[in-house]
Amino acid sequence: MGRKRSSNCGDCGKAKNNNDFHKASHSWDGLYSYCKDCCSLRYKRIYKKTKDKYLAGRRKHYHNNLEKQHKKGTEYYKENKSKVLARMKKRYWSDPERLNKQRKKNHVRRARCNGSMGFTNKKEWEKILSIYGEKCLCCGSEENIVADHIIPLCKEGENKADNIQPLCRSCNSKKHTKVIDYRYAK
């Protein structure tokens, strides 16, 4: 005698195909008594009730095993370096909006770490772009225009509009940490 092709869920009572139930070796028919949908809802309810306790346990475990986890992560990275880098690259470059948000976040963090005063907002940046024709002041390109600090933040330059000039990403990378003011060069 073969297995039944459908079963009734013990929670919602609906007759469902066997594929809609998780496998359970302890059960007489090899299936859980609740369908996958009901199991999912049940686990979500349990997690909602015990979330704080669960997260506290995870934090405690993390802090108790910090060195072990770090060592494990380092070993995994060494063994699978190309795989990890490919995954990071795919994640990093796949979403341009996320990429720009992360760049902005890193920029602000670096400025704060360097003790730079001031902050250039989007309106100020758009004003700077319109003044210089929305193109790179070094090569004249109109693609990939970014804000460049004339006096770099690493050399204690300020994060203010009078220290910002529009350059393309390529020219900005070439300039690196040099102090070059292209606004008055031409």
Secondary structure, DSSP 8 states (H G I E B T S, - for coil): ----SEEE-TTT--EEEGGGEEE-TTSTTSEEEEEHHHHHHHHHHHHHHHHHHHHHHHHHHHHHTHHHHHHHHHHHHHHTHHHHHHHHHHHHHH-HHHHHHHHHHHHHHHHHHTT------HHHHHHHHHHTTTS-TTT---SSEEEEESS-GGGT---SGGGEEEEEHHHHHHHTT----TTTT-
